[in-house]
Each structure stands twice: as C-alpha cells, then as structure tokens.
Amino acid sequence: MRTVVVTEQGATVRAEGKFLVVENGGQVIKRIRTHDVDQLVLMGSVTLSAGAVALVARSEIDTVFLTTKGNFRARLVTRTSKNVPLRQRQWERAWEEPFVRDFVRAVVVGKLTYQRQILLRAQRDQKDPVMADALARMRILMEQAKRGDEVGVLRGYEGAGAALYFGCFGKLVRNPNFSFHGRNRRPPRDPINAALSFGYALLLNTVETEVLRCGLDPYRGFFHEPAHGRPSLVLDLMEELRPTIDLFVLRLVNRRQLGPADFDYKSSAERPVESILASESDGAEGRQSQTDASDALGKSLPISDSQSRPTCDFESPPEPESAARGEDVPFEVRSTDAPAVYLGESGRRIVLTAYYKRLRDRVHYAARGQSLELRQIIREQCYHLARVIEGREEAYIPFIPR
C-alpha cells in the first residue's frame, strides 16, 4: 500500500482526469496518479475539492483527515463491510467470558514479552541494577499472566508491567539532548513524549484502516471496555504494536535524526485552541482516552509519501491504562498552564517519512513463516482475529518480532 501525506498548510487537492493535483497559491506541488495510491492523509488546513472527493471515492482510496498534531478528525467512507455475520459474532464473543479472558491474556503476555525484549537488549550493554530488577519483576508478571483467569487481574498485570517498563525507558535514550522521566500527555511536556504521542496517533490510523478493511467493528473490543467514541477494538490490536513505536522514536532520537529544533515549545497562552481541545477530548490520544498507561528550524516539505527514500529508520509505550477500561484510577490533573511540547513542521516531516518507510520494512512473521511488510503484518493480525472470532482458528496469537 502506498500512502501519500499532504502537510502543506493552505494546500488544495483537486482532480484532474485520473490524477490528484496538490497545489497551493496557484502553484502545483505534485501530481499523483490514483492508480499509484491506496491511502491519502490530509493533515491540518488542507482542502479536498468536490471533484477530488468524487475521484478518491470512485478509486476507493482511503482518505483520512488529521490535525497537524496527528489527531484523527474524519475519514471519507464509501461503503462499510457487508460481512454482517462477522460483526454479529464479534458482539456475541464480547459477552463470552472465556473468549474475552483468553484474548486479554494473549495481549498482555505478548505486550509484556515485547517490552521485556527491548529492555533485555539494552541491559546486555548497560548491566544496570534497576533495569535488572525491572526485568525480573516483568518476568514474574508474565508468568502470572499466563496463569491468570480473571480479566481484571490480567489488565492489572499489563498496567504493572507498563510502569516497570517506562520506569526504565529513559535509560535507553543515548542522545544527550533528550531525556525521559516518565510518560505524560495531553499535552506532552517533553520532546520524547511528544514524538511518542504522534507515533501512536499514526499507528491508530493505520490499525483502524486495517480493522475496517477486514470487516470488524472498530468500536467493540475485548481488552478495552466500550465507551462512547472509543475505537476499542483498534486499541486492542494496537497494544502488541506499541513497543514498535517506542523503538521507532528511540531510533530517531538516538541516531540524531530528530533534534531539539524539530519541536515547538509552547506555554498555555501560545497553544492554539484546536490543540487544547484535541488534548482534552478528541484526536488519536483523546480517542485512545487513557489508553497510554503510557521546528522551529527547517521548512517541512509539503508532501510525504511511502515511496520516498528518506535517511530514516523506524520502530513504541503506556502509563496506567486502567481508565480506558472503565476502572477507577487516581484523578489526573491536567493543567492548561503546563508547558506543551509538540513536533514542529520539520519534526512532523521527519517522523511521517520514517513511519511510512517503516511500514514497508519486512519483518519475520512467524504465523506464516516468512517475511512480510509491517503493514501487511498488521493486516494479517486483523484477519487472524476475525478467524478466531468466527471459530475458524483456535486462539489469538499476538505478533512479537524476533
């Protein structure tokens, strides 16, 4: 799948025959053949003309509108899946306690395993006593989760593992220009948290695209409790993939592909109304709800697409995630006076280019015994879950990279 991202503010996308033309101020920036694109992402103040709407609909191009912070706004949908029996079975499964328990157990064990792998690699070089203790505790949590029979307890293991993992995450940052002292968001208060939040927003959009493609209901999950406007199933399938975003951000920072100048630092008075509202309610972080238990220099280029050849590589975290599942958690004070940090124009360009390049990277997929592109693996996991829901496969197996 080729994704084209338009980030040039004030740009218009119009139709010209079988081409999508991106222009700004009367100047043509790029022409894109509809045959060559599967997804169109419009970030911020980008206009889609009536003719372009008709063209992308006719060409069945998945078109998504995001804010400049990567928060979801809308999706242009032509037809939803016709697979009514699958969605009906999905809702029936949500009331089957053994099915929900087994799925939650698989997600928790898979995520803990992936997070622990990340820390283990770092510990080989660092030999840090604090990290060694966290690794030992995470191993115990994994063993307990494998035997866990109660959904609430299993979710607790996931939250405890996230706390241990992010307690050591800062030790993985090798760039002296950056530091990490815990997960914070809405708004993020340091560059790494800003990059993590942006990465999760992009991942949310990618997973939701594949969930809709395979015909599942994105709003009825098993690991995350249903809530108004929350794409619970999308968040379920994101859990095992979050460490991928953690590694992605770490690589961009440690390889100095992202620098302090690629971020905007704003006080509450300087924050636009849109960003304040998005941080409190909508957007990817808002749509995740509390799911994360977890430019100033340089001019961004107007277009980012997955066929570009950047000098970037790619690969995820949470904070107490219980609120997303309807559990009681301590009240989190989010002061609008707190300083906010966001990716600037150059930072967004770097992350977007690297992210869509990463989706094309081939990774070993054990379920098939072959290497697939990461986006294909995300799609395969959605279809795998659909087959488990239908009873055609016995149990859900999370994706854990080698």
N, C-alpha and C positions, 0 to 999 in steps of 0.2 A: 504493500500500500504506500502510495506517495502522498504526503501531507504538505500543503502549502499554507504558510502562516503569513498574514498581512499585518504588519505592525505600524506602518506609516500613518500617523495621525492626520485625519482630514482626507485620506485617500478614498477613492470610489472604485468599486469593482463593477464593471459593466460587461454586457455581452456583445460580441462581435462575431457573428457566424457561430462556429464551434469553438471559439476562443473566449476566455475570460481575460479582460484587459484591466489592469490596475493602473490608475492614473491619479495624479494629484496636481492641482493647479493647472490643468490642461496639458501636463507633461506625462507621457506614457512611461510607466516604470517597468512594466513587464507584461508580456502576453503569455497566456497559459492555455495549452490545448486541453480541453476537458477530458480527452481520452487518456491523458497522462496524469490525472489527479484523482484520488479517491476521497480525500478529505480537504476541506477548506476551513481554516481557522481565522477569524477576524477579531483582532484584539483592539479594544478601545473604540475611538471615534473613527470607524471605517464604515462606509455606506455601501450597501448592496443594492444595485438598481433593480427595478421591476423586471427588466429583461434578463438580468443575471439570475434573479430568483427562479424564473422560468427555466433557464438553461441548466442550473445546478439540479433542479428538481427532475427535469427530464433526463439528465445524465446520471441521476442517482448518486450525486456527490454529497457526502455527509458534510453539512455546513454548521459550524459551531461559532457562537458569539461569546467572547470572553472579555472581561475588563482588562485593563493594562496590567493589573496585578495577577492575572491568570484566573480570576474567579469566574465561574460559569454564569452566563446571562440567559442564553437561549440556544435552542437547536432547531434547525429547519428540518422538519419531519414530513415525509411524503406519506408513507404508509407504515403502520406498525406491523409486527409479526402476525401472521394468520394462525399461528400454532396455538389455538385455544386450549387443547388438551394439556400441553406442556405447562402453561401458566396455571391452569386449574390444578394440576398435580403439584406444582410448586407451592401453592397456597395450602393444599392438603398436607403436604410434608411439613409445613411450618407448625402444624399442630401435633405432629408425631414426635413425642419427646425423645425416643431412641434415635431417630434420624437427626434431630437437631443436636443432641448430645454428641453423636459420632462426628458430625460435621465440625462443631465447635472444637472438639478435641483435636481433630486433624489440623485445623487452622492454628490453634495455639501451639501445638507441638512443632508444626512446620515453621512458624514465625520465630519461636524461641531457638530452634535449631539454626536457622539462617543468621539471626542476630549473634548467637554464640560463635558461629563460624567466623564472623567478622572480627570479633574480639580476640578469638584464638590466634588468627593470623598476626594481629598486632602484638599479642603477648609473646610470640616467639622471639621478637626482637627486643621488646621493652622489658619483659620479665618484671612487671610491676606488681607489687603485693596486693594493692587494692583491686586491680583487674583480676588477679588470680582468685581472690575471694569472690568477686562477682561471677566469675566463670564457674566456680564450684557451686555457688548458690543457684545459678541458672541451670546447671546440670540436675540439681535436686528438683527444681521446678519442672523440668522436662519429664523426669521420671514420675513425679506425682501426677502431671497432666496425663501421661499415658494410662494411668490407672483411675483417673478421675471419672466419677459417674454423675456429678451434678453440674449443670450448665453454669450456674452462678459461681461455683468454685473454680471451674475451668477458666472463666473470664477473669477471676481474681489472679490466677497464675499468670495470665497474659499481662495484666497490669503490673504485677510484681516484677516480672521479667523486664518489662519496658523501663521501669525505674532503675533497675540494675544496669541495664544496657546504656541508657542515657547518662547515668552517673559516670560512666567511663568513656563516653563518646568524645569528650573534649580531649582525651589523651591521644586520639587518633589524628588530631589536627596538627600538622607539621609546619604549616606556614606561620611565621611569627607575626604576621599582620592580622591574624584572626585568632579568636578564642571562642570557646563554647562552655557555658556554665549551666546548661540545662535547657530543656525545651520550653519556649514561650511563643505566644502567637496572639493574634487578634488584638493589637498589632504585634508583629515580631519586633524584638528590641535589639537585635544584633544581626550582622550580615549572614551568618550561617543559618540562623532560624528563618531569615527572610528567604534564603535560597531553598531551604527545605520546604517551606510552605508553598513556594512557587512550583517546586518539583512535584509535590503532592497534588497540586491543582491540575497540572498537566497529566499526571498519572490517572487521576479521577476521570478526566475527559476520555482518555484512551480506553480505560476499562469499561466505562459506560457505553462507548461506541460498540465494543465487542459484545457486551451483555444484550444490547438492543438487537444486534445483528443475529444472535443465536436464538432470539425469541423469548428470553426470560423477562420477568417483570423486575425492573431495577429497584422497585420500592419495597419488595417483600424479601427480606433477608432472614438469616438464621442466627448468625453471630451477633449482629446488631439488631436491637429492638426496633420495630417500626415506629416512625414518628412523622408528623406532617412535613412533607417536602424533603425528607431524607432518603436518598437512594441507598437503602440499607444493603441490598444485595451487591451493589457496586463496591461499597465499603468492605463487605465481607471478602470479596475477591481481591481487594487491594491489600489486605493485611499481610499476606505472604509476600507481596511485592514491595512493601515499604522499605525494607533494607536495601533494595536495589537503588532507590532514590537516595538513601543515606550514603551509599558508596559513590554514587554519581556526584553528589555535592562534595564529598571529601576529595575526590579526584580533581574536580575543577579548582578547589581551593589549594590543595597540596601541590598541584602542578602549576599553580600561579596563573591559571587561565582566567580566574576571577581575582580582582584586586579591590581594595577599598574604594577606588574611584568608580567602580561599577555599581555602586549602591547610592541611594538617596536617603539622607538622614533628615527627618522632619519632626518638628515639635507638633503638638496638637493644633496649634494655631495655623500651621502651614499645611496640615493634612487636608486634602480635598474632601468635600462632603461624601463623594462616592466611596472613597477608601474607608471612611469612618463607618458608613452604613454597611459596606461589604464585610468589614471586620466583625461587625456585631450580628449580622443576620445571614446574608446570602453569600454566594460565591462558593468556591470549592472548599475553603476552610469552614465557611458557615454551613454549607451543605453537609460537610463531614460532621458538623456540630462539634462535640468534644471528642471526636474520634482520635485525634492525635494525643495518646496518653503521654502523646508525643507532641553616573553617571554623570556620574556627573561629568566625567571626561569621555570624549569619544562620541561620535554620532552613529546611531544604530542604522543599519541598512534597512530598507523598507520591507523586504521580502525574505522570509526564511522558508526553505523547503527541504524535504528529506533527501533530495538528491544532491544537495550541496556537498562540498568537500571541506569541512572546517578542520581546524587543528585542535579538535576537542575529542575527548573520550567520554564515556558515561557510566554511571550506576547509582539507600533510604533511611524514620523513627517515630515514636509516640510519647505522651505524658499520661496521667491517669485517664484511661479511656472509658471508665465505667459510666460516665454521664451519657455517652452515646447509646448506652444500652438501658437507660432508664433507671440506673441505680443511684443511690444517694452518694454524693461526693461533697467535700468541703466547698463552700462558696468561693468562687474565683473572682477576685476583684480585678476589673479591667478599667483602669483609669484612662480617660481620654487625654489626660495631661502627660501621660508617659510618652517618651520619645519613640517614634516609629521608624523602622528601617525597612526599605523596600529595594528591590532590584531596580536600578536605573535603566535608561534606554540601552546602553551598551551591555549591561549585565543581562537584561532580558534577551538581547540578541545572542549572546554567548550561550546562555542556558538553553534557549529554544533550539538553536542549531545543534548543540551537543545532544539534547534529549532525543530529537528525531533521528539523529545519526545513531544513537544508542539503540533505538527501536529496531534498526536494521542489522545490528550486530547479531551474529549467530552464536547460539548458546546450546550446550548439550541438553536435550530434553529426554530424560530417562524413560518417560512413558512410551516414547516411540523408538528410543534407542538411536537417535540421530540428532544432528544439529539443526536448529530452526532459528529464524529471526525472533527476537524477543517479542515483537508484536504478534507473530504467529503463535508463540507460546501462550500469550495472554488469551488469544482467541481459542486455542486448544483447551485451556483450562475452563473457559466458559462452556464449551461444548461438553467437556468431561463432566462438569457439574450437572448439565442438563441431562446427560445419560444416567447419572446416578439418581437424579430426581425421578426419572422415568422408570428406574429399576433395571435398566439395561446393563449397568455396571454396579459392582457391589458396594464400593466405598470411595469417598472422595480422597484423593491423594494430592497434597499441596505441592507446588513447584519449589524445589530447593536446588539452586545451582551448585554444581560441583566446584 
